[in-house]
Amino acid sequence: MRIIVTIGLLACLSGCAHIGPADGREASSLAGAPLMRPEVDPAKRPKLEQDLGDAKVVWVRDGTEGAAIGLGRAYAALGWYQDAIAAYTAGLERNPDSHRLRRHRGHRYITVRRLDDAARDFHDAWALAKGRPDAPESADGSSTDKSAILYHYGLAEYLRGEYARADDAFALRSGLKGIKDENVVSAAHWHYWALRRSGRNAEAARVIEPIREGMDVKENKSYYTLCRLYRGLVPLAEVERQMMGEDGKFNVGLAYGVACWRRFELKDEAGARALLERIVATESWPAFGHIAAEADIARWPR
């Protein structure tokens, strides 16, 4: 397997082939349906392809952890998720103690529904990272290596239905210093539902106690809106209105939170199931809300 992956990646780097199937299928849903490579905005494609070409040059020249992360991100931006995974895997062959490469590969394992592999990568990433100094992961400093590992670790366990393990990961994350509001709201959403699904409602309520009006959230607005719903700071009708964005696109992240709310708070099983079905009918399959909807349907009581 190691030889096959390495050869496949070298083919990608030479521009002769891709790891993913020629028909554009990148993965299968949790129900077994084909998930086709997302369409890329034609106006953005030339820049993204240039970025990929540049990333290949840097990888061939340097072979570093950073070069592998850059290559994987460039592939993922074009929807080539299998190639992104191969890039991170090749990077790990040269940088076997990298927690960062495991974190990024784990994220793309989530995307392609390899949830057990994702959880394993995050477990190993945390084992490597926890004794090391933390460092910013994002350019704006809103996320660090450790917070990103634990966030995705908790998410992977949530998607697997391992809610106690998800709680463990999110609890560790909440204990890190300097967590920005952006990342408080994203983790609180998933942590809240991991606890609610375990019947630990009082603990779930404590998770969202820090949520307040006026938080500094610019990117994770959907998570912020949902957390305010759970706190009683925004009515359900307003959140449902926002599910159809101003751009006319259905917001699967908001919709997933509303489906959970309907199911566990309002006891509206039919409404929740209908919303989950609507989510999985969209083409937004790389989104975490879409994957979570698939997982809920797969485990729906029969």
C-alpha positions as CSV (number, residue, x, y, z in Angstrom):
1,M,0.0,0.0,0.0
2,R,2.8,2.4,0.9
3,I,4.5,1.8,-2.5
4,I,1.2,2.2,-4.4
5,V,0.5,5.5,-2.6
6,T,4.0,6.9,-3.3
7,I,3.9,5.9,-7.0
8,G,0.4,7.4,-7.3
9,L,1.5,10.7,-5.8
10,L,4.5,10.9,-8.1
11,A,2.2,10.5,-11.0
12,C,0.1,13.4,-9.7
13,L,3.2,15.5,-9.3
14,S,4.2,14.8,-12.9
15,G,0.8,15.9,-14.1
16,C,0.0,12.5,-15.7
17,A,-2.7,11.3,-13.4
18,H,-4.8,11.8,-10.3
19,I,-5.5,9.4,-7.5
20,G,-9.2,9.8,-7.8
21,P,-11.2,7.8,-10.3
22,A,-11.4,9.2,-13.9
23,D,-15.2,9.5,-13.6
24,G,-14.9,12.2,-11.0
25,R,-16.1,10.1,-8.1
26,E,-14.2,11.2,-5.0
27,A,-16.0,9.2,-2.3
28,S,-19.2,7.4,-1.3
29,S,-21.7,8.7,1.1
30,L,-22.4,6.8,4.3
31,A,-25.3,5.3,2.5
32,G,-23.1,4.2,-0.4
33,A,-24.1,6.8,-3.0
34,P,-21.4,8.2,-5.2
35,L,-20.0,11.6,-4.3
36,M,-18.7,13.4,-7.4
37,R,-16.0,16.0,-7.4
38,P,-17.5,19.4,-6.7
39,E,-17.7,21.9,-9.5
40,V,-15.2,24.8,-9.2
41,D,-16.1,28.3,-10.0
42,P,-14.7,28.9,-13.6
43,A,-13.5,32.3,-12.6
44,K,-11.5,30.9,-9.7
45,R,-10.1,27.8,-11.5
46,P,-7.1,29.4,-13.3
47,K,-5.8,30.8,-10.0
48,L,-6.4,27.5,-8.1
49,E,-4.6,25.5,-10.9
50,Q,-1.7,27.9,-10.7
51,D,-1.6,27.5,-7.0
52,L,-1.5,23.7,-7.5
53,G,1.3,23.9,-10.0
54,D,3.3,26.1,-7.6
55,A,2.7,23.7,-4.7
56,K,3.9,20.8,-6.8
57,V,7.2,22.6,-7.5
58,V,7.7,23.4,-3.9
59,W,7.0,19.8,-2.8
60,V,9.4,18.3,-5.4
61,R,12.1,20.8,-4.4
62,D,11.7,20.7,-0.6
63,G,9.7,17.7,0.5
64,T,9.0,19.3,3.8
65,E,6.0,19.2,6.2
66,G,4.9,22.6,5.0
67,A,5.3,21.7,1.4
68,A,3.1,18.7,1.8
69,I,0.5,20.7,3.6
70,G,0.5,23.3,0.9
71,L,0.2,20.6,-1.8
72,G,-2.7,18.9,0.0
73,R,-4.5,22.2,0.5
74,A,-4.1,23.1,-3.2
75,Y,-5.6,19.7,-4.3
76,A,-8.5,20.1,-1.8
77,A,-9.3,23.6,-3.1
78,L,-9.9,22.0,-6.5
79,G,-12.0,19.2,-5.0
80,W,-9.3,16.5,-5.5
81,Y,-9.7,15.1,-2.0
82,Q,-8.1,11.7,-2.7
83,D,-5.0,13.5,-4.1
84,A,-4.9,15.7,-1.0
85,I,-4.9,12.6,1.2
86,A,-2.1,11.1,-0.9
87,A,-0.1,14.3,-0.6
88,Y,-0.4,14.3,3.2
89,T,0.5,10.6,3.3
90,A,3.6,11.2,1.2
91,G,4.5,14.0,3.5
92,L,4.2,11.7,6.5
93,E,6.6,9.2,4.8
94,R,9.3,12.0,4.9
95,N,8.1,13.6,8.2
96,P,6.8,10.7,10.2
97,D,6.4,12.6,13.5
98,S,4.3,15.4,12.1
99,H,1.1,16.1,14.0
100,R,0.2,18.8,11.5
101,L,0.1,16.4,8.6
102,R,-2.0,13.9,10.6
103,R,-4.4,16.7,11.4
104,H,-4.8,17.7,7.8
105,R,-5.1,14.2,6.5
106,G,-7.7,13.4,9.2
107,H,-9.8,16.4,8.0
108,R,-9.8,15.0,4.5
109,Y,-10.6,11.5,5.8
110,I,-13.7,13.0,7.3
111,T,-14.5,14.6,3.9
112,V,-14.4,11.2,2.1
113,R,-16.2,9.4,4.9
114,R,-13.3,7.4,6.2
115,L,-14.3,8.3,9.8
116,D,-12.4,5.5,11.6
117,D,-9.2,6.6,9.8
118,A,-9.9,10.2,10.6
119,A,-10.3,9.4,14.3
120,R,-7.1,7.4,14.3
121,D,-5.1,10.3,12.7
122,F,-6.4,12.8,15.2
123,H,-5.7,10.4,18.1
124,D,-2.1,10.1,16.9
125,A,-1.8,13.8,16.1
126,W,-2.9,14.7,19.7
127,A,-0.5,12.2,21.2
128,L,2.4,13.9,19.3
129,A,1.2,17.5,19.8
130,K,0.1,17.6,23.5
131,G,3.7,17.6,24.8
132,R,4.9,20.2,22.4
133,P,4.5,24.0,22.4
134,D,1.4,25.2,20.6
135,A,1.6,27.3,17.5
136,P,-0.7,29.3,15.3
137,E,-2.2,27.3,12.5
138,S,-4.1,30.0,10.6
139,A,-2.6,33.2,9.3
140,D,-4.9,35.3,11.5
141,G,-4.0,33.4,14.6
142,S,-7.6,32.4,15.3
143,S,-6.7,28.7,15.4
144,T,-3.7,26.8,16.8
145,D,-2.3,23.4,16.1
146,K,-3.8,21.9,19.3
147,S,-7.2,23.6,19.0
148,A,-7.5,22.4,15.3
149,I,-6.5,18.8,16.2
150,L,-9.0,18.6,19.1
151,Y,-11.8,20.3,17.2
152,H,-11.6,17.8,14.3
153,Y,-11.0,14.9,16.7
154,G,-14.2,15.7,18.6
155,L,-16.0,16.1,15.3
156,A,-14.8,12.8,14.0
157,E,-15.9,11.0,17.1
158,Y,-19.3,12.7,17.0
159,L,-19.8,11.6,13.4
160,R,-18.9,8.1,14.4
161,G,-21.5,8.2,17.2
162,E,-18.8,8.0,19.9
163,Y,-20.3,10.8,21.9
164,A,-18.3,10.2,25.1
165,R,-15.0,10.3,23.1
166,A,-16.2,13.5,21.4
167,D,-16.9,15.0,24.8
168,D,-13.3,14.1,25.9
169,A,-11.8,15.8,22.9
170,F,-13.9,19.0,23.1
171,A,-13.4,19.2,26.9
172,L,-9.6,19.1,26.4
173,R,-10.0,21.8,23.7
174,S,-12.0,24.1,26.0
175,G,-9.1,23.9,28.5
176,L,-6.6,25.4,26.0
177,K,-5.5,29.0,26.5
178,G,-6.4,31.8,24.1
179,I,-9.3,30.2,22.2
180,K,-10.9,32.8,20.0
181,D,-14.6,33.4,19.8
182,E,-14.6,32.0,16.3
183,N,-13.5,28.6,17.6
184,V,-15.5,28.8,20.8
185,V,-18.8,28.8,18.9
186,S,-17.8,26.0,16.4
187,A,-16.8,23.6,19.1
188,A,-19.7,24.5,21.4
189,H,-22.2,23.5,18.7
190,W,-20.8,19.9,18.2
191,H,-20.0,19.5,21.9
192,Y,-23.5,20.5,22.9
193,W,-25.1,17.9,20.7
194,A,-22.6,15.2,21.7
195,L,-23.8,15.7,25.3
196,R,-27.5,16.1,24.5
197,R,-27.4,12.8,22.6
198,S,-25.9,11.2,25.6
199,G,-28.7,12.5,27.8
200,R,-26.3,14.8,29.6
201,N,-28.5,17.9,29.3
202,A,-27.2,19.8,32.3
203,E,-23.6,19.5,31.0
204,A,-24.7,20.5,27.5
205,A,-26.2,23.7,29.0
206,R,-22.9,24.5,30.7
207,V,-21.1,24.2,27.4
208,I,-23.1,27.0,25.8
209,E,-23.0,29.3,28.9
210,P,-20.1,31.4,27.4
211,I,-22.2,32.2,24.3
212,R,-23.4,35.8,24.4
213,E,-24.4,38.6,22.1
214,G,-21.6,40.6,20.6
215,M,-19.0,37.9,20.3
216,D,-16.3,38.5,17.7
217,V,-17.4,36.0,15.1
218,K,-16.9,36.7,11.4
219,E,-16.4,33.3,9.8
220,N,-18.4,30.8,11.8
221,K,-21.6,32.8,11.8
222,S,-23.8,29.7,11.3
223,Y,-22.4,28.0,14.4
224,Y,-22.8,31.3,16.3
225,T,-26.5,31.6,15.2
226,L,-27.2,28.0,16.3
227,C,-25.5,28.4,19.7
228,R,-27.6,31.5,20.3
229,L,-30.7,29.4,19.4
230,Y,-29.7,26.8,22.0
231,R,-29.2,29.6,24.6
232,G,-32.6,31.1,23.8
233,L,-31.1,34.3,22.4
234,V,-32.6,33.9,18.9
235,P,-36.0,32.4,17.9
236,L,-36.2,29.2,15.9
237,A,-38.2,31.1,13.2
238,E,-35.4,33.5,12.6
239,V,-32.8,30.6,12.2
240,E,-35.1,28.8,9.8
241,R,-35.5,32.0,7.8
242,Q,-31.7,32.2,7.6
243,M,-31.4,28.7,6.3
244,M,-32.0,30.0,2.8
245,G,-29.2,32.5,2.5
246,E,-29.3,35.8,0.6
247,D,-27.4,34.1,-2.2
248,G,-30.2,31.6,-2.6
249,K,-28.2,28.7,-1.3
250,F,-29.5,26.3,1.3
251,N,-27.3,26.5,4.4
252,V,-26.8,22.8,5.4
253,G,-24.9,23.8,8.6
254,L,-27.8,25.8,9.9
255,A,-30.2,23.2,8.7
256,Y,-28.4,20.4,10.6
257,G,-28.5,22.3,13.9
258,V,-32.2,23.0,13.4
259,A,-32.9,19.3,12.6
260,C,-31.2,18.4,15.9
261,W,-33.2,21.0,17.7
262,R,-36.4,19.7,16.3
263,R,-35.6,16.2,17.2
264,F,-34.2,16.5,20.7
265,E,-35.8,19.7,22.0
266,L,-39.2,19.9,20.2
267,K,-39.6,16.1,19.9
268,D,-40.5,16.6,16.3
269,E,-39.1,13.5,14.7
270,A,-40.9,13.9,11.4
271,G,-39.8,17.5,11.0
272,A,-36.2,16.6,11.9
273,R,-36.1,13.6,9.5
274,A,-37.5,15.7,6.7
275,L,-34.8,18.3,7.2
276,L,-32.0,15.7,7.3
277,E,-33.3,14.2,4.0
278,R,-33.3,17.7,2.5
279,I,-29.7,18.2,3.6
280,V,-28.4,15.0,2.0
281,A,-30.3,15.8,-1.2
282,T,-28.1,18.8,-1.7
283,E,-24.7,18.8,-3.5
284,S,-22.9,20.3,-0.5
285,W,-21.5,16.9,0.4
286,P,-18.1,18.1,1.7
287,A,-19.8,20.2,4.4
288,F,-19.7,18.9,8.0
289,G,-23.5,19.4,8.3
290,H,-24.1,17.2,5.3
291,I,-21.9,14.4,6.7
292,A,-23.6,14.7,10.1
293,A,-27.0,14.4,8.4
294,E,-25.9,11.2,6.7
295,A,-24.6,9.8,9.9
296,D,-27.9,10.6,11.7
297,I,-30.0,9.0,9.0
298,A,-27.7,5.9,9.0
299,R,-28.4,5.5,12.8
300,W,-32.0,6.5,12.7
301,P,-34.1,4.1,14.8
302,R,-35.8,1.5,12.5
